Amino acid sequence: MSAEAGPAASPQSQTSSPFGVVDIGSNSIRLVIFERLSRNPWPLFNEKVVCGIARGMVSSGELHKEGTVRALEALGRFRTLADGMNVPGLQVVATAAVRDAANGAAFAKKAEKAVGAKIRVLTGAEEARLAAHGVLFGIPDADGLVGDLGGGSLELMEVRDGKLGEGATLPLGPLRLMDAAKGKIKSAQEIIEDELHKAEWLGGLKGRTLYLVGGTWRNFTSIAMEQENHPLRILQNYAAPAGKAKSLAALLKPMSARSLRQVGELSTRRLEAMPFGAAVLERLIKVSKVATVVTSVYGVREGVLFEAIDEAERGTDPLLAAAADLNVQLARSPGHAPELNRWLAPLFDRWPDDLKRFQQVVSFLSDIGWRYHPDYRAERAFERVLTMPVAGLTHQARAFLALAMAARYGAGISQAPFKPARRLLELDIAQKAEAAGLALRLAYQISGAVAGLLPHSALKIGNKSLVLTFDRSQGPLAGEIVQKRLQNLASVLGLEARIEFD
């Protein structure tokens, strides 16, 4: 089970103003307003309008007339929304279509007036860099190739150890391909082959990961998840073996719009683009020889945010940043979390390194459900953690943390609501999640959810025993229910429970 690592983070407080980004793409235009400029801000608003401004651009050399009308209308709406949300200044970027069209500059001037902000028309290199930084925003330990497939172009960028390597911009966006190949997949394949051949460095990526960015590939992922009945309907960080993704791409490539409707729920505009996006993916996997394909819903927009925050903050762990925020917002006593973190150390110290990161996370999240009705706390806390709209989480990490919260609120993780998440974990990892939750449940029974009491106790774990020690002056804390919860934790760990006094 993998987990992205990174330095700890304190609650986010870089600025209290909302941060808004508008991305004018070849196929769609999107507005995202984040709660503030910080490492892992909560999204306040997210809207996409499919305009297709690059439709027919290869033939005409210009942006699509009807598409630009829709785009200007959307930008006017975005401006009104941003003003209403008190966004101090929208960051607006435009990509391949506006960059390459003969009338792109003229459209940009009209668009600036509509949106009320300066538009930054990205070069291919800038677009590739922002897409890669968007991936790193959500997956800090990304290692491989970022592929951002827009309607007009494919941006490629190597990432390793948080740094960017080789990059390329190729005219392989589905709208452009459809036009250049006159709607014929076979002709499109020849174009794809010729263009990818130019990026010779792709051959050095064997065995690494391909990170998919862009609307067409997000729809591809939706189909893949539906085909395998994946337990989570969260696109971010969905991972699949490259061979499996390549086979699905080969299957979708020749399909008609009518056939694709039977496979997945896609908009009409996405239906016609899917075969061409699948053709690009199939060939890219073959050329790069990657081992794994991972989906990133974060791209250029998040890259703009990532580059706007302080460089030092970019290196912090986005999951810890979000968990710290939730602790401040939701916990009865936020100061209790550091005590919990120290108290849990003997348990997590016995576990693999990729689980130790979760010691601090579960401490921050441990009081997330106290405002729910007692009969629903376990399910609601589980669901909230499983579906948190935050970066830095693999699907396996989501399952671990969610199951830990279910156990923390008294549920057995074998119960029906939790079975889909358990499918994502090996049995021993699921048991460790349960143990983490039961340890938190024990800690809260000792502390009463307030800071100051828990440090008078400690866990000691041996080969055969789980010992809970108390300062002798705090002996009354070792009541019957504490003994019961200690026994529950010991049973999951396969140990004998004992209480001692120092």
N, C-alpha and C positions, 0 to 999 in steps of 0.2 A: 504494500500500500504506500503510495507516494504522497508527499505533502510538501508544498512549497515552503522554503525556509526564509527567514529574514529577521532582522533585529526587531526587538519589541517596540511597541508604539504606545504612546500615551493618548488620551482623548484628543480628537482633532479640534484645532482651534485657530488655524492659520488665518481665516477670515470668516466673518459671519454673513457676507453678502453672497447671494446666489451667483453661480457661474454658468453662463449659457454658451452653447456651441451650436452653430448651424453648419451642416455639411451639404454642399450642393454637388451631388453626384451625377453621373451620366444617366442613371435610371431613376433615382429617388432623391428627395431632399428631406433632411431630418433635422429636427430641433431637439436637443437634450438640455434640460436645465438641471444642474446639480445643486444640492443643498448649499455647498460652498466649495471653495478652492482648497482641497486637502487630499490626502493620500487615498482615501476610500470614501468619497462622499456619497450620500444617499441620493438617488435620482428623484427629483421632484416632479419632473414632467418629461415625457418622451413621445414625440409624434413624427410619423413618417408619411410623406405624400409621394406616391409613385407618379412621376411626370414623364419620364422617358425623353429627356431633352436631347439625347444622343441618337435617337431613332433615325435611321436613314442618313446619318452623318457622313459615312464613307462615300455614298453616292452623291450627296448634295454639297458636302463640305461645310454645311451650316447646321446650327442647332435646329431641332424640330420645332416648327412654328407653334403648333398646339401645345406641345410640351412646355415651351417657354411661357406661354400664357398661364398655364397651370402653375408653373414654378413661381411666377411673379405674384400670383394670388396667394400661394402658400407662404411666401416670404412676408407678404403684408400681414397675414394672420399671425405668423411667428413674432413679428415685431410687436403687435398688439398684446400678445400673450406675455412676452418678455417685459414689456412696460408694466403690465398689470402685476407681474411677480417681482417688480423692482430689481431686475437684473441690471447692474450698472453699465455694462457694455458687452454686447454680443460679440463673440469671436466667430467670424464667418470665413469658411474656406470653400474653395471650388476646385474640382479635380479635373480629370482628363477631358471631358467634353468641352468645358469652358476654355480650357487651356489650348485645345487643338482646333476648335471651330473657327471658321473665317469671321463669323459674327459673334465670337465669344466675348471680345472686349466690349462691344456695344451692349450685349446682354448684361455683362457685369455692371455697367453703369446704371442700367435700369434696375438691376437687382439691388444695388447699393441704396438706391432711393427707396425701393420698396421695403427693405429690411432695416433701413436706418443705421447702417454700419458699414465700415470699410470691408471690402471683400479681398481676401488673400487668395490669389490664384496660384495654386501649388505647382511647382515643377514636378516631374515624375519622381525625381530623387527625394524631394520633400514629402511627397505623398507616401512613398515607400517607407521613409523614416518614421513618419507619424503613425502609420499602420503598425509598424514594428513596436513602437513605443506604446501603442494601445494594447498590443498583446502583452507586453511586459507589465503594463498597468494591472492586468488581471492574472497573469501567470509569471511571477517574478523569476522563476527558474527556467523559463522557456529555453530550449536548446534545439535549434534546428533551423527550419525555413518558414518564414511568414509569407503567406500567399494571400494578397488582398485582391479579390476579383470584383471589380466594379463593372458597370455597364459598358465602359469604353476601354478599359485597360486592366492589365494584371500587373500588380506591383509585387516584387519579390525582394526579400531582405533576409540575410542570415542573422541569427541571434545566438549568443552564447555568453554565459556569465553576466547577463545584464547589459552586454555591449552589442553593437551592431557591426556586421561584417559586409560581405559583398552584397550588392543590390542590382536590380534591373527593373525597367519599366517596359512592358511589351503590349502591343495593341491587340490583346486577346479578350477584351470584355465581350460578353455575349451579344450585346446590341451591335457592336462593331463587327463581330464575327458573322452574325446573321446577315448583315448588309454585305460584307466583303465576299461571303461565300454564297450569296443569293439564296440563303435559306437551306443550303444543302450541307448535311453533316460531313459527307465525304470530302467535300472541298474545304470545309472548316478544319478537318483533321490535318490536311496538308499544310494549311496556314499555321496551325498550332505547332506541327513538327518543325517547320522552318524557323519559327520565332524562338522556340525553346532551345533549338540547336545553337542559337547565338549566345546563350548564357552557359558557357562551358563549365563554369564553376559549380553548376548544379550537381555534377557527378561526384563532388566531394562530400555529399550529405548522407551517404549510405548509412543506414541503421539509426538515423536520428528521427526527428519528429517534424511533420508538416502541420503548421497552424493555419486553419482556414478562416478567412475573414471575408465578409461581404454577404449581401442578401441572397444571392443565388445559392451560395454554399451553405448558408443557414437553412434554406429550404431543403437542400440535399440532406443535411443532418437530421432535419425533422422526419424525413422519409426513412432514413436509416434507423432512427430510434423507434419509429412506429413498426418497422419490419421486424425488429428483434424484441418488441414489447419491453423496451427499457423501463426500469422502475421509476425514473425521474423524467419529467418533461421540462428539463432545464438544458438549454443548448450549450451554455458556457461550460467549457472543459469536458464536454463529451469526447471520449477517446475510443478509437477503434483501430484494430490492426490494419495496416496499409493495404494488405491483400484483400481484406473484406471490403474496404472502401472502394478499391479499384474495381472489384467485381460488380458492386452496385452501380458504379459510374458506367461501366460497360453495358449494364442492363438498361439504364435509363437513357443512354445516349441515342438509341434509334427510336425511342418511343414518340408517338404522336401526342398532341395535347389531349385528345380524348382518352388515350391509354393512361397518361399521367394523372388524370383526374381520378382514376380508379386506385392509384397508388398512394396519393397524399392530397391533403387540402392545400392547394396552391392557388394564388390569384391568377387571373388570365394573363397578366403581364409576365408573371414569373413562369408560367407554364411554357411559354414559347422560348424562354431563355434557358430553361433547365437542361435540355439536351446538349446545348453548346457549353454550358458550365460543366456538365458531366464529362464532356469530351476533353476539356482543358484539364480537369482533375485527373482523369485516367492517364493522360500522357505525362502530366507533371509527376505523378507517383512513379511511373515507369522510369522516367529520366533521372529523377533524384534518388531513387532507391531507398526512400525513407521507410522506416519500420512501423511507424505509428502516425495516425492522423487525429488531430485534436481541433475541436471547433472553438473559436473565440468570437463572442458577440461584441467584444471590444475591438475598436480599430482606430480610424483617423480621429474621430471625435474625442475618444479617451486619450489618444496621443496628444491632442492639443492641450487637454487638461494636465496630463502627465508632465509635459514640458513647461507648463506654467507654474508648477509648484516648486518649492525650493529643492535644489539638487540633493541636499542631505535627506530630505523627507522622502525622496523617490526610493531610497534604499530601505525604508521601513517596511514591515510586514503589513500588507493591506488587511488581512484577516484580523490581526491583533488590533489594528486601528479601528476597524468596525466594531469589534467586540468591546473594546474600551469605551467607545461611544455609547453602545447599548447599555453597558454597565452604569454609566453616568445617568442615562435617561430613564432606566427602568428599575434598577436595584433599590431596595429599601435603604441599604447602607453601602454606598459605593466603596467606602474604605474597607469593607469586609473582604473584597476581592484579593488584595495582596496577602492577607492572612490565609485565605483559602489556598492560594498558590503555594505558599511555603508549606502549609500543612499537608498538601497532596504529594509533595516531593518524594517521600519514601515509596509511594505507589508507582509513580511514573518513572522513577529512577531505575526500576526493574525492567522497563519496557524498551523496545527498539527506539532508536533516535528519531525516526519519522513520526512516532507517537508523542514524544516528549514535548513537542511544540504545542500540543493541545492542552497541556497542564494549565497554562496561563489562560488559554481561550475558554475552557470550561469554567474556570474561576470567574471570569468576566460575565459569562452567560448564565451562571447558576441561579440567578434570581429573576430570570426572564418571565416566569409564569405566575408570579405570586398574585397578580391582580385578577387572574381567571378564577372561575368557580372551581372549588376543590375537585369536583368530579370530572373536570375537563382539563385540569392543568397539564397532565402528562401529554395528552394528545395535542393540545394547543402549543405547548412549548416545543414538542417534537416537530410539529408542522412549521412553526415559525423559524426554527433553526435550519431545518432541511431546505427551506425555500428562501432564505435570506438573499436579497439582491445585492450581494457584496462580492468583491474580487478575492482572489487568493484561495479558492476552494475547489478541490477536485470533487467529483461525485462521491468518491469513497470517503473523503473528509467530511462532506455534508452528512453522510449516513452515520459516521462515527459520532459526530457531535450531537446529531439529533437523537440517536439512540441513548447517548449518555444523559440527555435532558429528560427523555422518557423515564429512564430508571431513577433519575434524581427526584422525580415527582411520583415515584411509587409504582410505575407500571412494569410488568414483565415484558421484556423486549421480544418474547415469542408470540405476543398477542397479535391478532390480525392486522390492526392498523400499521404495525411496524414491520411486517414481513417483507414488503417491497424493498425497504431500505436495507434489511438484512441480506437480501440477495446480492447487494453490492460488496459485501464484506466476507472475508474468510471467517470461519466459525471462531477461531481464537481471537481475532480482532474484534468481532462483535461482543465476545465475552469481556474483553478489556473495556469496551465502551460501557457495558453494563456495570462493570466494577467501578469505573470512574464516576458514573451516576450515583451508585450506592454509597461511594465514599463522600460525595457531596451531600447526599441525604443525611448521612451520619453527622457530618460537620455542621449542618444547619440545625440538627436536633441539639447539638452541644451548644451552639452559639446563640440560638434564637434569632439569627439573621442580623445580629449587631456586631460591630467591631469591638474587640477587647476581650472577649471570653475565650475564643478558640485557641489563642496562644498558650493557654493554661493546660492544653492537652497536646498529645503527639501520637502519631502512628509509628509503630515499629514492626517491620515485616522480616520474619526469618524464613528458614526453609520449610518449617512445619507450622508456624504460629503467626497470628496477627494480634499484636498487643497494642491496646489503647491505654496510654499512660496519662494520669492527671496529676497536677500539683495537689498535694494533700489538702491544701486549704480550699480547693475547689471540688472536693469529693462529692458534694450534693449533685453536681452535674451528671454524675454517672448513674442516672436513673434507669428504671426498667426498660423504657423505650430505647434508650441509648444502647443498652446491652442487646436488645433485639436487633437493632439496625447494624450493630457491629457483627452480630452473628450472620446476618444476611450477606454482608460484604465478605466475611470469611468463607462462607459456603461457596460463593462464586469463585473465589481465589483458590479453593481447595485447601484451606488452612483451618487451624483450630483457633478460636477466639478467646482472648483473655484480657481482663482489665487489671491494671496495676496502678499504684499510687507512689509518687516520689516524695 
